[in-house]
Every structure is written in C-alpha cells, then in structure tokens.
Amino acid sequence: MGKKVTVVGAGFYGSTTAQRLAEYDIFETVVLTDIIDGKPAGLALDINQSRSIEGFETKVIGVSTGPNGEGYEAIEGSDVVVVTAGLPRKPGMSRMDLLEVNAKIVRQVAENIAKYAPNAVVIIVSNPVDEMTALAQLATQFPKNRVFGQAGVLDTARFTNFIAEELNVPVKSVKALTLGSHGDTMVPVPSRCTVDGKPLSELLPAEKIEELVVRTRNGGAEVVALLKTGSAYYAPSAAAARMAKAVAEDSGEVVPVCAWVDGEYGISGVYLGVEAELGATGIRKVVEDKLTDSELAGLKEAAEAVRAKQADVADL
C-alpha cells in the first residue's frame, strides 16, 4: 500500500474509473478532481461509504480545482494520473470534432500534473486520444515512456465481446487484438485472434470478420447514438483502471496502448496504438509481433493519419 492514484475529471468516465481503482484495494488513496465545485467531494463521500460493503480500505478524496490550478496540490505524490477531463461526444460527432476544445483542457491539466506530480505516470483517455496523448507529453515535458493513452485495451475488449457474441462462446475463450489509432484508422488484427486456441479465420468467414471489425471501429459511436447524451464509460473505465493497476503493481503486463513508437514496425516519431509492456516506469518497451502484410500496411497508414494531426497539437 502507500500508492496514490489521481483521476482528473469526475464525469461518468472519471468517477467510474475512481470507483474501480478504489475497489481493487491496492492503493492507499484515490484522488478525484473536477472543475465543478463540490461534485468530486460528493462522489468521493459516496464511494467511501461503499467500503464496508465491498470490503476495501482505499480512501477516496474529492477535490474541486480552479482555473489557475487551485486544488491541484491534492495530487502531490501521485504514482499514476489518469486524465479523463474534456467534453464527451454528442451523437453525430467524431472524436476529432473535440480536438480544439479538449486541447485547451488537457494542456492546462498536464501543466498542473508536471507542477504537482512530477514523477507520475500519466494515462490519457480524453478524446481524440492519440492527439491528446501527444499534447500531454509536450505540455508535461515528461519522458515519452511516462505518458501514454488508453485505446487498444478498450477497442480489443469491444472486439472480443463482438466475437464471443457472434460465436456464442465465453469471452474468456476469445483472444483478440486491435492496434492503430482510436477511431477511423483503428487496425483490428484478425491474424492474432483465436477462440479456444483456434484461429478466428477458421471459425468465421472473412466477410463476417470484417463486419465485426467495422462494428469495433464504430464501437464508441454505437454507444453514443443509443445513449443520446454522453458517451461510453463502463468499458472505458475498466480499461483505464486496468492499465493504472498494471503500472501501480509494476506487473509487466503486455497490453495494447497508445505509445510513442520509435522504429518498431518501421514506424518512428509518433504516438500510435501498439502492444507495450507496462510497469512502474510506464511503458517498459513496445512489443513488436508478427502482422500480416495488410495489417502492417494498415498500421503504417494509421501512423501517417495521426502523425499529421499530432504535429498540429503543439500549437493548440
């Protein structure tokens, strides 16, 4: 114990992430912050009152922050900071539509993290996540291994769920993977997908796999369209919390994340969805594995699509 994790942004995503992190019972403290006065404190009080029922000791602290960084001293000494702050999508909006408005928010948050939690590992979930991760690294000036984004864990979980439902098998039988960007240039990797050890391509025709790939790519938009207000948060918070846990426990778990790529797959100088080994220092290393020619081409295409946009964030 003794570990401290901060979740910035107390919307549905942030508050659910804080709850999951508290229920793991591996942290001494979870700090939840928001710009809305009283909201994080109220949520923290509510989560703390569930401790005896769920059987965890982690203490949740809720803090309201001000426009000039007031309140951020509460995050001091955090081992991990998960940034969920920013506006969610509305129906019909793409993740890219959020770029400018969320860039201002993420930049301010990142500067306060650098000031008050200079040794933290930072996990970005604010959309568009590939660009916001690049921006947060620039704004914190942290080493690139200590700033990464949550995308692949969530997209892989969606892909896994769709495959399990299609084949009517338990989700634990399915091993799936998605790489690339979080959005239109997402690269699900069917060649690495198995069900009870059998290749997915032996169980489903190519056109059905492609249908599931497309549904995965639009997974967030499908939820947004049904909800009509707000966006997904149960699966996203599970993904972010699991990544924070891997860092806190220095586990060495290999998961798909939005990481800085420097030569892997012949791609350099960009934040991109790849598999990486997570530990106390953030990303220990990017893990390169076999891809088919078309999957590799898709990954390179994704890299160029996000590279252009990440170059722009420096000015936002």
Secondary structure, DSSP 8 states (H G I E B T S, - for coil): ---EEEEE--SHHHHHHHHHHHHHT--SEEEEEESSTTHHHHHHHHHHTTHHHHT---EEEEEE--TTSTTGGGGTT-SEEEE--S----TT--GGGGHHHHHHHHHHHHHHHHHH-TT-EEEE-SSSHHHHHHHHHHHH---GGGEEE--HHHHHHHHHHHHHHHHT--GGGEE--EEE-SSTTEEE-GGG-EETTEEHHHHS-HHHHHHHHHHHHTHHHHHHHHHSSS---HHHHHHHHHHHHHHHTT---EEEEEEEEESGGG-EEEEEEEEEEEETTEEEEEE-----HHHHHHHHHHHHHHHHHHHHHTT-
